[in-house]
Amino acid sequence: MAQDLDDVSELNVSSLASNEEDPSEIIRRNERFYLPDDTMVIFKVENQLYKVHRYFFIRESAVFASMFTDCPPPGNGQDGDTDDKPIYLPSTTCCEFEALLEFLYYGMFKFKTLKKVNSVESVMIHSNSKGAVRDRNISRQKMEEKEEEEIFHLFAIADRYAFDNITKQLVAIIDANEVDIDPVRKLLIGSRHHDFRHWVPPAFDEIVKRSKALTVDEMRNLGYERLGEICSARESFLRNSCYEPSKETLSDVFYHA
């Protein structure tokens, strides 16, 4: 055993010796992971202050990249340096901004983890009592609703400030059915974004055919014109179960914000 330890010690010394710097070697900064000065910036959203790294905003958003490139270097008293002079983001909610920060700092890991937890729970609940099944289903439903809310908020702020890579990642995971999005929200997103128009017909179909009635909030978000066409299609479907809503030509009201 002592001999083995001696061998390990000799190996470590040898490894250290082999890693000694060669004075003639040219040292280069790594192109991907030699990060610039990670200056912090203070944002004001609603009545909240957030102090976060500028780096993520410059890297991911054309809007913020332009903003921070054109402004003077930090420390000269410009907006974003102190609590008294934050960068104010109008028309942005705390829910939207926090969904963005969750993504920038933690990526899609959280969303995928929630899906995995939901999948595991769906297997485990079969061995529990009826009461436990009900409790677990309620808990899982709340998790899914919270996840869906965050994705919807993230879509809104990513579109507003040109976080194009984030938008592409969200579209990819939704198209791959890695997370479920309520059809009303899917229809609204598809209506507002040209690249997501392929979501509109299937979302419209699902809304028309579902047994659950539209909520007051859903009706308000859809607006009178879309709501009128959905109600008309629902009536046609109820009269004739063979009716296929998306086979009919959807009017332009479904393809604008």
C-alpha positions in Angstrom: 0.0 0.0 0.0 2.9 2.4 0.9 4.5 1.6 -2.4 1.2 2.4 -4.2 1.1 5.8 -2.5 4.7 6.5 -3.5 3.8 5.7 -7.1 0.8 8.1 -7.0 3.0 10.8 -5.4 5.7 10.3 -8.1 3.0 10.4 -10.8 1.6 13.7 -9.4 5.0 15.3 -9.3 5.7 14.1 -12.8 2.4 15.5 -14.0 3.1 18.9 -12.4 6.5 19.0 -13.9 5.1 18.2 -17.4 2.6 21.1 -17.0 5.2 23.7 -16.2 5.0 26.7 -18.5 7.2 26.8 -21.6 8.5 30.4 -21.8 8.5 30.2 -25.6 4.8 29.1 -25.8 2.3 31.6 -27.1 -0.6 32.0 -24.6 -3.9 32.8 -26.2 -7.2 33.8 -24.8 -9.9 31.1 -25.4 -12.3 32.3 -28.0 -15.4 31.0 -26.2 -14.7 31.1 -22.5 -12.5 34.1 -21.9 -15.4 36.3 -20.9 -15.3 40.1 -20.9 -15.5 42.2 -17.8 -18.7 41.1 -16.2 -20.1 44.5 -15.3 -23.4 44.5 -13.4 -26.3 46.6 -14.5 -29.4 47.6 -12.5 -32.9 47.4 -14.2 -36.2 48.8 -12.9 -39.2 46.7 -13.8 -42.5 47.9 -12.3 -41.6 48.7 -8.7 -38.6 46.2 -8.5 -34.9 46.7 -8.9 -32.8 43.9 -10.4 -29.0 43.8 -10.5 -27.7 41.4 -13.0 -24.8 40.7 -15.5 -24.7 42.8 -18.6 -23.0 40.0 -20.5 -26.1 37.9 -21.0 -28.1 40.8 -22.4 -25.4 41.9 -24.8 -24.9 38.3 -26.0 -28.5 37.4 -26.5 -30.4 40.6 -27.4 -29.7 42.8 -30.4 -31.6 45.6 -28.6 -29.5 45.5 -25.4 -26.3 44.9 -27.4 -26.9 48.2 -29.2 -27.9 49.9 -26.0 -24.8 49.0 -24.1 -22.4 49.4 -27.1 -23.6 53.0 -27.7 -23.6 54.1 -24.1 -20.4 55.3 -22.2 -18.4 52.7 -20.2 -19.9 51.8 -16.8 -18.9 53.9 -13.8 -19.6 57.3 -15.4 -22.9 57.8 -13.7 -25.1 56.7 -16.6 -28.4 54.8 -16.2 -27.9 51.3 -14.8 -25.0 52.2 -12.5 -26.9 52.8 -9.2 -30.3 52.2 -7.6 -31.0 55.9 -8.1 -30.5 55.7 -11.8 -31.7 52.2 -13.0 -32.5 51.3 -16.6 -36.3 51.4 -16.7 -38.1 48.8 -18.9 -41.6 50.1 -19.7 -44.4 47.8 -20.7 -42.5 44.9 -19.1 -43.8 43.0 -16.0 -41.8 41.5 -13.2 -43.1 38.0 -14.2 -41.8 38.5 -17.8 -38.4 39.8 -16.6 -38.0 37.1 -14.0 -38.9 34.4 -16.6 -36.1 35.9 -18.8 -33.6 35.9 -15.9 -34.5 32.3 -15.1 -33.7 31.3 -18.7 -30.5 33.4 -18.9 -29.1 31.9 -15.7 -30.5 28.4 -15.7 -31.5 27.8 -19.4 -34.0 25.1 -20.3 -32.9 22.8 -17.5 -35.7 23.8 -15.2 -38.4 23.2 -17.8 -37.1 19.8 -18.7 -36.7 18.9 -15.1 -40.3 19.7 -14.4 -41.4 17.5 -17.4 -39.3 14.7 -16.0 -40.8 15.1 -12.6 -44.3 15.1 -14.1 -43.5 11.9 -16.0 -42.2 10.1 -12.9 -45.2 11.1 -10.9 -47.6 9.8 -13.5 -46.0 6.3 -13.0 -45.8 6.5 -9.2 -49.4 7.6 -8.5 -50.9 4.2 -9.6 -49.6 2.6 -6.5 -51.1 5.2 -4.2 -54.6 5.6 -2.6 -57.3 7.6 -4.4 -56.7 10.6 -2.1 -53.0 10.6 -2.9 -53.7 10.3 -6.6 -55.9 13.4 -6.5 -53.4 15.4 -4.5 -50.5 14.4 -6.8 -52.6 15.3 -9.9 -53.4 18.7 -8.4 -49.8 19.3 -7.6 -48.6 18.3 -11.0 -51.3 20.4 -12.7 -50.1 23.5 -10.7 -46.5 22.8 -11.8 -47.5 22.5 -15.4 -49.6 25.7 -15.2 -46.6 27.6 -13.6 -44.3 26.3 -16.3 -46.7 27.3 -19.0 -47.0 30.8 -17.5 -43.3 31.3 -17.5 -42.9 30.2 -21.1 -45.7 32.5 -22.2 -44.0 35.4 -20.3 -40.6 34.5 -21.8 -42.1 34.5 -25.3 -43.4 38.0 -24.8 -40.2 39.6 -23.5 -38.0 37.7 -25.9 -40.0 39.0 -28.8 -40.1 42.6 -27.4 -36.3 42.9 -27.0 -35.1 40.6 -29.8 -33.8 37.7 -27.9 -33.9 35.7 -31.1 -32.0 32.6 -29.9 -34.3 32.2 -26.9 -37.3 32.4 -29.1 -35.9 29.7 -31.4 -35.2 27.4 -28.5 -38.7 27.8 -27.2 -40.2 27.0 -30.5 -38.0 23.9 -30.8 -39.0 22.5 -27.5 -42.7 23.2 -28.1 -42.7 21.7 -31.6 -41.0 18.7 -30.1 -43.8 18.4 -27.5 -41.2 18.6 -24.7 -43.6 21.0 -22.9 -47.3 21.4 -23.3 -48.8 24.8 -24.1 -52.5 25.7 -23.7 -54.1 25.9 -27.2 -55.4 29.4 -26.6 -51.9 30.7 -25.8 -50.5 28.8 -28.7 -53.0 30.4 -31.0 -52.2 33.9 -29.6 -48.4 33.4 -30.0 -49.0 32.0 -33.6 -51.2 35.0 -34.4 -48.5 37.5 -33.3 -45.4 35.9 -34.8 -45.1 35.1 -38.5 -42.7 32.3 -37.9 -45.1 30.4 -35.6 -48.2 30.6 -37.9 -48.1 26.8 -38.2 -49.4 26.7 -34.6 -52.6 28.4 -35.5 -54.7 25.7 -37.3 -54.0 22.9 -34.8 -54.6 25.2 -31.8 -57.8 26.4 -33.4 -58.9 22.8 -33.9 -58.2 21.9 -30.3 -60.1 24.9 -28.9 -63.1 24.2 -31.1 -63.2 20.5 -30.2 -62.4 20.6 -26.5 -65.1 19.9 -24.0 -63.9 22.6 -21.6 -65.6 26.0 -22.1 -63.5 29.1 -22.7 -62.7 31.0 -19.5 -63.4 34.8 -19.2 -59.7 35.5 -19.4 -59.3 33.4 -22.5 -62.2 35.2 -24.2 -60.8 38.5 -23.2 -57.3 37.6 -24.6 -58.8 36.2 -27.9 -60.8 39.3 -28.6 -64.2 39.6 -30.2 -63.4 38.8 -33.8 -61.4 35.6 -33.0 -64.0 34.6 -30.3 -66.8 35.0 -32.8 -65.2 32.7 -35.3 -64.3 30.1 -32.6 -67.9 30.1 -31.3 -69.3 29.6 -34.8 -66.9 26.7 -35.5 -67.8 25.1 -32.1 -71.5 25.2 -33.0 -70.7 23.6 -36.4 -68.6 20.9 -34.7 -71.3 20.2 -32.1 -73.9 19.8 -34.9 -71.6 17.6 -37.0 -68.8 15.7 -35.3 -67.2 15.0 -38.7 -66.7 18.8 -39.2 -63.0 19.6 -39.4 -62.4 23.3 -38.3 -59.0 23.8 -39.8 -60.1 22.5 -43.2 -62.1 25.7 -43.4 -60.1 28.8 -44.4 -59.2 30.7 -41.3 -59.8 34.4 -41.7 -57.1 37.1 -41.3 -58.2 37.8 -37.8 -56.2 34.8 -36.7 -53.0 36.2 -38.2 -52.4 39.5 -36.6 -51.7 40.7 -33.1 
